[in-house]
Amino acid sequence: MIEIKSIQLHQSEEVKHLIFAVCNEIFQVSEEVIRRFDTMSDIDDMHSYYFNNGGTFLVLMDERKVVGSGAIRRLNNDICELKRMWFIKKYRGQGLANQMVQLLLDFARKTGYKKVRLDLLDEQKQTQALKFYKRLGFYAIAPYNDSFCTVFMEKIL
């Protein structure tokens, strides 16, 4: 059975492996290269980074296996960030990412955020993600962080 649930502490390593696998597929880079740019310390300390700081972290489960992830992180009292949206290829195109994003956006609205932002690393290699976010009403904005990302987007809640 496929379902979206709140992440459990013991699933943090499984989420990291999911991210490595999807990044390897999309960007053709090794786990070692990914770790140079992303320590994933937020996943190691998810309670202080997300749950205890106006955020949440969800996983897409197929039986007992993590096959997708997504999170909301607080930037300030009015703005949050959509983070860690990664899905194994087999689970894309089925509306599951849309279901997860809707749950995350509902959480953001209920928490009192007025806007949600996100960033994408590479417009060319993440064209499907870019189209997906545009369909959801996200629009391009100026960079809001100092990441290696090249695409920055926002949506008014």
C-alpha positions, 0 to 999 in steps of 0.5 A: 500500500502506498501512503504519505506519512510523517517521517520517523527518526529511523527513516533518515538514512533511507531518505538520504539513500533515496536522495542520492539515488534520484540525484545520481539518476538526474545529475549523473553524479556519485554520492561522494560528489553530492555529499560535497555540496549537501551534507544533509545535516537537516535530515540528521537533525530533523526535529530541530531543523523541521518539526521544532521550527515551524516545519514538517517532513513527509515520506511516501511509503510503498509498504515499508520502503521510503520511495519519496520525500518532501518537507516544509522548513521555516524561513521566517514568520511569513515565508517557508521553503519547500524542501527535499522533494524527491521521488524514485522514478517509478513513482513519478507521474502518478499524482503522488508528488501532487498529493504530497505537495498539497499536504505540505502546502496545507500544512504551511497555510495552517501554520500561518505562512503567507508564501512558500519558496523553493530552489532547483539546482539545474533548469535543464536537468530538472525540466519536469520538476520546473513544469510541475511547480509552474503548474502549481502556481510557483513563479520565478523570483530572485535568489533568496539564498546562497546555494548552488541552485540556479532556479528560485521560485515562490508561491503565495499561499 
